[in-house]
Amino acid sequence: MSAVADSGWSSWPALAKLNLFLRITGRRADGYHELQTVFRLLDWGDTVELRPRADGRVHRLGDSAAGVAEQDDLMVRAANLLKSSANVVQGVDIRVEKRIPSGGGFGGGSSDAATVLVALDRLWGTGLSTATLAGLGLRLGADVPVFVHGHNAWAEGVGERLTPLALPPATYLLVDAGVHAPTAALFQAPDLTRDAPAAKISDFVSGSLLDNAFELVLRRREPVIDRVLTALSRVGRARLTGSGGGCFVEFGDRASAEAALARLDGLPPGARAWLAAGAARSPLLEASGTENNPGASPSG
């Protein structure tokens, strides 16, 4: 955390993520889908800035990059949810320096919301446990809890049942196709595989889990994503993250990733490529004073 001059503002990290695989294993009675995935945190993301205020108002400064109305913004909703749940009388001003593209499957909105929950718990002095904050986060979105916990994780359920994983160092060649895929519509797609066999952590450790249930659906519906994945496949194993337009290739070292980026061609107009390293844990944990809980070793 770093204060901005003497203005009362403080800055908090909000990391991006990748889904290293994503499988849908069933559909629940309430209509939600049962998922399996591995969340990989990246050392790149947004910066959320917060300034407590005494009048009880929650206010977002600036416009949303995705054109989201203030009352619908996940950061504003996160602050109001924490405020009501913990009976907080204070308010907060919120602004964000956006780097994570909206709708790309990199978890930007969810990460920003998690950062607001964790940081305001500190700034407002609510003293809630990580589990409680993650539970509030789940009410905002299925990806929020992993950012609250701040560790790479194997995830099941709707994404909320988390098992920490210690993942090896890696550098990722990332491409944002510039396509904002409608997640709700994709979940209803008739050609989406919803009954994949359940996997184990040991399957992921063996390297046999690289698929994403949305890849074929998106390649058929969004030619731009198909072109991005085709271009990436010339430099490595191309994968999709989440249900958005974000694609990536994993490399064991940065030099290999830089070489792949240098020879990458064939991207469609509007697509953007860059590099980011995997993170072992979120710096939000240190910034907020959250108890250290290192990831467990992968096991079956």
C-alpha positions as CSV (number, residue, x, y, z in Angstrom):
1,M,0.0,0.0,0.0
2,S,1.3,3.5,-0.8
3,A,-0.4,6.7,0.3
4,V,-0.8,9.4,-2.4
5,A,0.7,12.5,-1.0
6,D,-1.3,13.7,2.0
7,S,-4.7,13.5,0.3
8,G,-6.0,10.5,2.1
9,W,-5.7,8.2,-0.9
10,S,-4.1,4.8,-0.8
11,S,-3.2,2.5,-3.6
12,W,-3.8,-1.3,-3.7
13,P,-2.9,-4.0,-6.3
14,A,-5.5,-5.9,-8.2
15,L,-3.8,-8.8,-10.1
16,A,-5.0,-10.4,-13.3
17,K,-5.5,-14.2,-13.6
18,L,-5.5,-17.0,-16.1
19,N,-7.5,-20.1,-16.2
20,L,-4.9,-22.7,-17.1
21,F,-7.8,-25.0,-18.0
22,L,-11.5,-24.8,-17.6
23,R,-13.9,-27.7,-17.6
24,I,-17.7,-27.9,-17.0
25,T,-18.7,-31.1,-15.3
26,G,-22.4,-30.6,-14.8
27,R,-25.3,-28.3,-14.1
28,R,-26.9,-27.7,-10.7
29,A,-30.6,-27.5,-9.9
30,D,-30.3,-23.7,-9.4
31,G,-29.1,-23.4,-13.0
32,Y,-25.4,-22.7,-12.2
33,H,-22.7,-24.9,-13.7
34,E,-20.2,-27.0,-11.9
35,L,-16.7,-26.1,-13.0
36,Q,-13.2,-27.2,-12.5
37,T,-10.3,-24.9,-13.2
38,V,-6.9,-23.7,-12.1
39,F,-6.5,-20.0,-11.3
40,R,-3.0,-18.6,-12.0
41,L,-2.3,-15.2,-10.7
42,L,-0.2,-12.8,-12.8
43,D,2.3,-10.2,-11.7
44,W,0.4,-7.6,-13.7
45,G,-3.0,-5.9,-13.2
46,D,-5.0,-2.9,-12.1
47,T,-4.3,-0.4,-9.3
48,V,-7.3,0.5,-7.1
49,E,-7.2,3.7,-5.1
50,L,-9.3,4.4,-2.1
51,R,-10.0,7.4,0.1
52,P,-12.3,6.9,3.1
53,R,-14.9,9.6,3.7
54,A,-16.9,10.4,6.8
55,D,-20.3,11.0,5.2
56,G,-21.1,7.4,4.4
57,R,-21.2,7.8,0.6
58,V,-19.6,5.3,-1.7
59,H,-18.5,7.1,-4.9
60,R,-16.6,6.1,-7.9
61,L,-14.5,8.8,-9.5
62,G,-14.1,8.6,-13.3
63,D,-15.9,6.6,-15.8
64,S,-15.7,2.8,-16.2
65,A,-13.6,1.7,-19.1
66,A,-16.3,-0.8,-20.0
67,G,-19.1,1.8,-19.7
68,V,-20.6,0.3,-16.6
69,A,-22.8,2.6,-14.6
70,E,-21.5,3.5,-11.1
71,Q,-24.2,1.6,-9.2
72,D,-23.5,-1.5,-11.2
73,D,-19.7,-1.3,-10.9
74,L,-18.4,-4.3,-9.0
75,M,-16.0,-2.1,-6.9
76,V,-19.0,0.1,-5.8
77,R,-21.1,-3.0,-5.1
78,A,-18.3,-4.6,-3.1
79,A,-17.9,-1.4,-1.0
80,N,-21.7,-1.2,-0.4
81,L,-21.9,-4.9,0.4
82,L,-19.1,-4.7,3.0
83,K,-20.6,-1.5,4.4
84,S,-24.0,-3.1,4.9
85,S,-22.7,-6.4,6.1
86,A,-20.4,-4.9,8.7
87,N,-22.6,-1.9,9.7
88,V,-20.0,0.6,8.6
89,V,-20.9,4.3,8.8
90,Q,-17.9,5.5,6.8
91,G,-17.9,5.9,3.0
92,V,-15.2,5.8,0.4
93,D,-14.1,7.4,-2.9
94,I,-12.9,4.8,-5.4
95,R,-10.9,5.2,-8.6
96,V,-9.0,2.6,-10.6
97,E,-6.1,2.7,-13.0
98,K,-7.2,0.0,-15.5
99,R,-4.7,-2.2,-17.3
100,I,-6.7,-5.4,-17.5
101,P,-8.9,-5.4,-20.6
102,S,-12.6,-5.8,-19.8
103,G,-14.3,-8.9,-20.9
104,G,-11.1,-10.7,-21.8
105,G,-11.3,-13.5,-19.2
106,F,-8.4,-12.0,-17.2
107,G,-10.5,-11.3,-14.1
108,G,-10.2,-7.6,-14.0
109,G,-13.6,-6.7,-12.6
110,S,-13.5,-9.5,-10.0
111,S,-10.0,-8.7,-8.9
112,D,-10.9,-5.0,-8.5
113,A,-13.9,-6.0,-6.4
114,A,-11.8,-8.3,-4.2
115,T,-9.2,-5.6,-3.7
116,V,-11.9,-3.2,-2.5
117,L,-13.2,-5.8,0.0
118,V,-9.8,-6.6,1.4
119,A,-8.5,-3.0,1.4
120,L,-11.6,-1.5,3.0
121,D,-11.7,-4.2,5.6
122,R,-8.3,-2.7,6.6
123,L,-9.2,1.0,6.1
124,W,-12.6,0.8,7.8
125,G,-11.3,-1.5,10.5
126,T,-14.1,-4.1,10.1
127,G,-11.7,-7.0,11.0
128,L,-13.5,-9.7,9.0
129,S,-11.8,-13.0,8.4
130,T,-10.6,-13.9,4.9
131,A,-13.2,-16.6,4.7
132,T,-16.0,-14.0,5.5
133,L,-14.6,-11.6,2.9
134,A,-14.4,-14.4,0.3
135,G,-18.0,-15.3,1.1
136,L,-19.1,-11.7,0.4
137,G,-17.0,-11.8,-2.8
138,L,-18.9,-14.9,-4.0
139,R,-22.1,-12.9,-3.8
140,L,-20.5,-10.5,-6.4
141,G,-19.0,-13.1,-8.7
142,A,-17.6,-16.6,-8.8
143,D,-14.0,-15.4,-9.5
144,V,-13.9,-12.9,-6.6
145,P,-13.0,-15.4,-3.8
146,V,-9.7,-16.5,-5.4
147,F,-8.5,-12.9,-5.5
148,V,-9.5,-12.4,-1.8
149,H,-7.5,-15.4,-0.8
150,G,-4.6,-14.3,-3.0
151,H,-3.1,-17.6,-4.0
152,N,-3.0,-19.8,-7.1
153,A,-5.6,-22.5,-6.7
154,W,-7.5,-25.5,-8.0
155,A,-11.1,-24.5,-8.1
156,E,-14.4,-26.5,-8.1
157,G,-18.1,-25.8,-7.6
158,V,-18.9,-22.5,-9.4
159,G,-15.3,-21.6,-8.7
160,E,-15.5,-21.0,-5.0
161,R,-14.1,-24.2,-3.6
162,L,-10.4,-23.5,-3.6
163,T,-7.4,-25.7,-3.0
164,P,-4.1,-23.7,-2.9
165,L,-1.5,-24.8,-5.5
166,A,2.2,-24.1,-5.7
167,L,2.8,-23.6,-9.4
168,P,6.2,-23.5,-11.0
169,P,7.6,-20.1,-12.3
170,A,6.3,-19.3,-15.8
171,T,6.1,-16.4,-18.2
172,Y,3.0,-16.0,-20.4
173,L,2.6,-14.5,-23.8
174,L,-0.8,-12.9,-23.6
175,V,-3.1,-11.7,-26.4
176,D,-6.3,-9.7,-25.9
177,A,-8.4,-10.4,-29.0
178,G,-10.5,-7.3,-28.3
179,V,-13.7,-9.4,-28.1
180,H,-16.0,-8.9,-25.2
181,A,-17.7,-12.4,-25.1
182,P,-21.1,-12.5,-23.4
183,T,-20.6,-15.1,-20.7
184,A,-24.2,-15.7,-19.9
185,A,-25.0,-16.4,-23.6
186,L,-22.0,-18.7,-23.9
187,F,-23.2,-20.8,-21.0
188,Q,-26.5,-21.3,-22.9
189,A,-24.8,-22.3,-26.2
190,P,-26.1,-25.6,-27.5
191,D,-22.6,-26.7,-28.5
192,L,-21.1,-26.1,-25.1
193,T,-19.9,-29.3,-23.4
194,R,-21.5,-29.4,-20.0
195,D,-20.8,-33.0,-18.9
196,A,-17.1,-33.4,-19.1
197,P,-15.6,-36.1,-16.8
198,A,-14.4,-34.8,-13.5
199,A,-10.7,-34.4,-13.2
200,K,-8.2,-34.6,-10.3
201,I,-5.4,-32.3,-9.4
202,S,-3.0,-35.1,-10.3
203,D,-4.4,-34.9,-13.9
204,F,-3.4,-31.2,-14.0
205,V,0.0,-31.8,-12.5
206,S,0.7,-34.5,-15.2
207,G,0.1,-31.9,-17.9
208,S,-3.0,-33.6,-19.4
209,L,-5.4,-30.7,-18.6
210,L,-5.1,-27.9,-21.0
211,D,-8.6,-27.6,-22.5
212,N,-11.1,-24.8,-22.0
213,A,-14.8,-25.7,-22.5
214,F,-15.5,-22.4,-24.2
215,E,-12.7,-22.6,-26.8
216,L,-14.6,-24.4,-29.6
217,V,-17.7,-22.4,-29.0
218,L,-15.9,-19.1,-29.2
219,R,-13.8,-20.1,-32.2
220,R,-17.1,-20.9,-34.1
221,R,-18.8,-17.6,-33.0
222,E,-15.8,-15.2,-33.0
223,P,-13.5,-15.4,-36.0
224,V,-11.1,-13.0,-34.3
225,I,-10.5,-15.4,-31.5
226,D,-10.0,-18.2,-33.9
227,R,-7.3,-16.1,-35.7
228,V,-5.6,-15.2,-32.4
229,L,-5.4,-18.8,-31.3
230,T,-4.2,-19.9,-34.7
231,A,-1.4,-17.3,-34.6
232,L,-0.4,-18.3,-31.1
233,S,-0.3,-21.9,-32.0
234,R,2.6,-21.2,-34.3
235,V,4.8,-20.3,-31.2
236,G,3.4,-22.7,-28.6
237,R,0.3,-24.4,-27.1
238,A,-2.4,-21.7,-27.5
239,R,-5.1,-21.6,-24.8
240,L,-8.1,-19.5,-23.9
241,T,-8.6,-18.0,-20.4
242,G,-12.1,-17.8,-18.9
243,S,-14.9,-17.3,-21.3
244,G,-13.5,-14.1,-22.8
245,G,-11.3,-13.0,-25.6
246,G,-8.0,-13.5,-23.8
247,C,-5.6,-16.1,-25.1
248,F,-2.1,-17.2,-24.0
249,V,0.9,-19.5,-24.3
250,E,2.9,-20.6,-21.3
251,F,6.7,-20.6,-21.3
252,G,9.1,-21.8,-18.6
253,D,11.3,-18.8,-18.8
254,R,11.1,-15.2,-19.9
255,A,13.7,-15.4,-22.7
256,S,11.6,-18.1,-24.5
257,A,8.5,-15.9,-24.1
258,E,10.3,-12.9,-25.5
259,A,11.5,-14.8,-28.5
260,A,8.0,-16.1,-29.1
261,L,6.6,-12.5,-28.9
262,A,9.2,-11.3,-31.4
263,R,8.2,-13.9,-34.0
264,L,4.5,-13.7,-33.4
265,D,2.6,-12.7,-36.5
266,G,-0.8,-13.0,-38.1
267,L,-2.7,-11.3,-35.3
268,P,-5.9,-9.6,-36.5
269,P,-6.2,-5.8,-36.3
270,G,-7.0,-4.6,-32.8
271,A,-5.4,-7.6,-31.0
272,R,-2.7,-6.7,-28.5
273,A,0.1,-8.9,-27.3
274,W,2.4,-8.6,-24.2
275,L,4.2,-10.6,-21.6
276,A,3.4,-11.2,-17.9
277,A,4.9,-13.6,-15.3
278,G,3.0,-15.9,-13.0
279,A,2.8,-14.7,-9.4
280,A,3.1,-17.1,-6.4
281,R,0.8,-14.9,-4.3
282,S,-0.9,-11.6,-4.4
283,P,0.9,-8.5,-3.0
284,L,-2.5,-7.5,-1.7
285,L,-1.8,-9.9,1.2
286,E,1.2,-7.9,2.3
287,A,-0.4,-4.6,1.6
288,S,-3.5,-5.4,3.7
289,G,-1.6,-7.3,6.5
290,T,-3.5,-10.5,5.7
291,E,-2.1,-13.6,7.4
292,N,0.4,-15.5,5.3
293,N,-1.0,-18.8,4.1
294,P,1.3,-20.2,1.5
295,G,0.0,-22.5,-1.3
296,A,0.1,-26.2,-0.7
297,S,2.1,-28.4,-3.0
298,P,0.0,-30.0,-5.8
299,S,-1.3,-33.4,-5.0
300,G,-3.9,-35.8,-6.1
